[in-house]
Amino acid sequence: MSTANASVPYVEPWMSGTHTDVSAVGRAVLHALDLALDDLTKWTEGLTDAEVHSRPLGLPAVAFHLRHIARSVDRILNYAEGNPLSAEQLAALKAEQVGEESLAELLAEVEAPFSNAAARVRVLATANLETFRGVGRKQLPTTIGGALIHVADHTQRHVGQVVTTAKVVVALRG
């Protein structure tokens, strides 16, 4: 994570000069995932496992968002690759609302698919980004490029929800 050394100013991933071997769209997706992991680590630091599973003011739990981020990256990339979801992916989707994992286990669940996603994004970024891809049983239309952009967008949306919920949890401590 880029914030490990407090004496070195933090530079957001998109300005870090990394992933230069990947085309612009793929590089942007990889930087979004890097930023997501930085933010998730930063904003969940100090939360207890009970707080991670709490639903302050009726908001979805941080734990739900962490599970959803981890599992949706895999699902969206599956669609980008032109594959239907597996039975395991569908079962994992249905189980995103429940669990007793520790914060460390949840962050590890995010890190694993992000690491795997990097290799997948690198391959997809070399394809024709306008290639049709169908999403779900109804085969709703998108493209490889659309799915790649959605991985970044969707991930960042849920990271924002983690940050907001974490701030609420801390504020309610009193």
C-alpha positions, 0 to 999 in steps of 0.5 A: 500500500502506498501509505505505508511510509508516513514520511513519503507523501501519498501519490494516488495510483493513477499518478504513480507511473505504474502499469505503464505496460498496459494500455490506457483503459486497462491501466485505469482499471488497475489503478482503480483497483490499487486505489480501492485497496489503499482506501479500504485498508485506510478507512477500515483501520481500527474498526473492530470485527463487530463494527465491521458487521454492524449496520449503523443507521440501517446502512449495509455493513462494511462486511457486506461491501467488502464481500461484494467488492471481492466477488463482483470483480470476479463476476464482471471480469467473467462477463468481460471474458465472455463466460457465464457465471459458474454455480459457485459464483452464483452461490457466493453472490447469494451469500454476500449478506451473511458471514462472521469473518474478521476484518483481516479475513474480509480484506484478504478476500478482497486482495485475492481477486484483485491480484487475480484481476490484474492478470485478467485485466492485462489480457482483456486490455489487449482485446478489441474493447468494442467486442460484444459481451452479454451480461446475465441470463438475459445477455444484456448488451455491453462490450469488453471495454464496458465491462472493464470500465464497470469493474473500476466504477462498481468497485469505487462505488462500493469503496465509497460506501465502505468509507461512509459507513466506516465514518458513521461507525466511528462517529457513533462510538461517542 
